[in-house]
Amino acid sequence: MVTGGSRGIGRAICLALARAGDVVAFNHFDPDESAAEETLELLEAKGVACEGQRFDVSDPEQVRQYIDHLVDTYGRLDVLVNNAGITMDALMVRMSLEQFERVIRVNLVGAFVCLQAAAKVMMKQRSGCVVNVASVVGAIGNVGQANYASSKAGLMGLTKTAARELAARNVRVNAVAPGYIETAMTEAMPQRAQEAMKAMIPMGRAGQPEDVADVVAFLCSDEARYLTGQVVHVSGGMYM
Ligand SMILES: NC(=O)c1ccc[n+]([C@@H]2O[C@H](COP(=O)([O-])OP(=O)(O)OC[C@H]3O[C@@H](n4cnc5c(N)ncnc54)[C@H](O)[C@@H]3O)[C@@H](O)[C@H]2O)c1
């Protein structure tokens, strides 16, 4: 299951995880179904079974219902990718409490709710893998993103704690921290901020959703079987 899988990085993760015989499920909270439908078509073209549903990842009841539905239908849950995320940027002194709380609620509380529901299933199975999508700004901060950077730093702490609590049950929990990736989220940033971010990338190019998705797929694979509690920065060297 991938949260926020309708577009951008989440869609690329769905596609990177899609292997014959698997079921890829995702959720989203877009105003309409058009991007989600496109993702489903791309997954079907790869020959995997798939489904998508619209609900708010920060609503614990809906998350529980959906994870229950997946386990009832398919019998198990091997992978959870907490990718859903939003921004509501403003300089810290001007940021409203509502702006701060909403971003924490979706990005951090939402991930916690999904992780908790999935962990119960995975602990029983004695296998599973979780990847949280954090951000480079959770490690270095960013002007205008007090809410977002706090949520992403929180995700890193959540990742390490869950990794310690679940390791003995053969459940691995890692995070990726993307840098500047070209998606609808970064397209919405003011042009000046986009240029400033790009200027911070040693590799000299913006990232693509697939750059992140391939690392997520690796973290979920058997090749990464001895890897847990790590935050892998996928940022062209923005953070090192
Ligand atoms: N684009 C970047 O440069 C960048 C950098 C670092 C981290 N990230 C993180 O990567 C993740 C994906 O970002 P993106 O750039 O693809 O963004 P995007 O805006 O293109 O896609 C976000 C996805 O999350 C879903 N979503 C939003 N709010 C939700 C909610 N309340 N419940 C369920 N789903 C919800 C949307 O429907 C969509 O599917 C986010 O967590 C983001 O913070 C992105």
PDBQT file of the ligand as one rigid body, heavy atoms in Angstrom, charges set to zero:
ROOT
HETATM    1  N1  LIG A 301       8.503  17.027  -4.678  1.00  0.00    +0.000 N 
HETATM    2  C1  LIG A 301       9.541  17.195  -3.891  1.00  0.00    +0.000 C 
HETATM    3  O1  LIG A 301      10.508  17.906  -4.223  1.00  0.00    +0.000 OA
HETATM    4  C2  LIG A 301       9.589  16.523  -2.560  1.00  0.00    +0.000 A 
HETATM    5  C3  LIG A 301      10.765  16.657  -1.804  1.00  0.00    +0.000 A 
HETATM    6  C4  LIG A 301      10.848  16.026  -0.578  1.00  0.00    +0.000 A 
HETATM    7  C5  LIG A 301       9.787  15.284  -0.104  1.00  0.00    +0.000 A 
HETATM    8  N2  LIG A 301       8.664  15.160  -0.839  1.00  0.00    +0.000 N 
HETATM    9  C6  LIG A 301       7.576  14.375  -0.286  1.00  0.00    +0.000 C 
HETATM   10  O2  LIG A 301       7.201  13.372  -1.190  1.00  0.00    +0.000 OA
HETATM   11  C7  LIG A 301       5.825  13.058  -1.016  1.00  0.00    +0.000 C 
HETATM   12  C8  LIG A 301       5.103  13.145  -2.352  1.00  0.00    +0.000 C 
HETATM   13  O3  LIG A 301       5.257  14.450  -2.858  1.00  0.00    +0.000 OA
HETATM   14  P1  LIG A 301       4.899  14.882  -4.366  1.00  0.00    +0.000 P 
HETATM   15  O4  LIG A 301       5.882  15.931  -4.730  1.00  0.00    +0.000 OA
HETATM   16  O5  LIG A 301       4.727  13.697  -5.199  1.00  0.00    +0.000 OA
HETATM   17  O6  LIG A 301       3.486  15.615  -4.092  1.00  0.00    +0.000 OA
HETATM   18  P2  LIG A 301       2.132  15.692  -4.928  1.00  0.00    +0.000 P 
HETATM   19  O7  LIG A 301       1.449  16.904  -4.401  1.00  0.00    +0.000 OA
HETATM   20  O8  LIG A 301       2.393  15.596  -6.391  1.00  0.00    +0.000 OA
HETATM   21  O9  LIG A 301       1.328  14.363  -4.476  1.00  0.00    +0.000 OA
HETATM   22  C9  LIG A 301       0.875  14.242  -3.160  1.00  0.00    +0.000 C 
HETATM   23  C10 LIG A 301       0.020  13.003  -3.024  1.00  0.00    +0.000 C 
HETATM   24  O10 LIG A 301      -0.426  12.938  -1.642  1.00  0.00    +0.000 OA
HETATM   25  C11 LIG A 301      -1.834  12.845  -1.630  1.00  0.00    +0.000 C 
HETATM   26  N3  LIG A 301      -2.378  13.466  -0.424  1.00  0.00    +0.000 N 
HETATM   27  C12 LIG A 301      -2.297  14.766  -0.052  1.00  0.00    +0.000 A 
HETATM   28  N4  LIG A 301      -2.956  14.953   1.095  1.00  0.00    +0.000 NA
HETATM   29  C13 LIG A 301      -3.479  13.762   1.468  1.00  0.00    +0.000 A 
HETATM   30  C14 LIG A 301      -4.281  13.314   2.538  1.00  0.00    +0.000 A 
HETATM   31  N5  LIG A 301      -4.680  14.132   3.499  1.00  0.00    +0.000 N 
HETATM   32  N6  LIG A 301      -4.643  12.003   2.566  1.00  0.00    +0.000 NA
HETATM   33  C15 LIG A 301      -4.249  11.147   1.596  1.00  0.00    +0.000 A 
HETATM   34  N7  LIG A 301      -3.481  11.514   0.557  1.00  0.00    +0.000 NA
HETATM   35  C16 LIG A 301      -3.110  12.804   0.486  1.00  0.00    +0.000 A 
HETATM   36  C17 LIG A 301      -2.298  13.521  -2.901  1.00  0.00    +0.000 C 
HETATM   37  O11 LIG A 301      -3.616  13.116  -3.236  1.00  0.00    +0.000 OA
HETATM   38  C18 LIG A 301      -1.228  13.024  -3.885  1.00  0.00    +0.000 C 
HETATM   39  O12 LIG A 301      -1.548  11.709  -4.280  1.00  0.00    +0.000 OA
HETATM   40  C19 LIG A 301       5.301  14.045   0.026  1.00  0.00    +0.000 C 
HETATM   41  O13 LIG A 301       5.315  13.443   1.303  1.00  0.00    +0.000 OA
HETATM   42  C20 LIG A 301       6.313  15.163  -0.026  1.00  0.00    +0.000 C 
HETATM   43  O14 LIG A 301       6.377  15.871   1.183  1.00  0.00    +0.000 OA
HETATM   44  C21 LIG A 301       8.527  15.763  -2.058  1.00  0.00    +0.000 A 
ENDROOT
TORSDOF 0
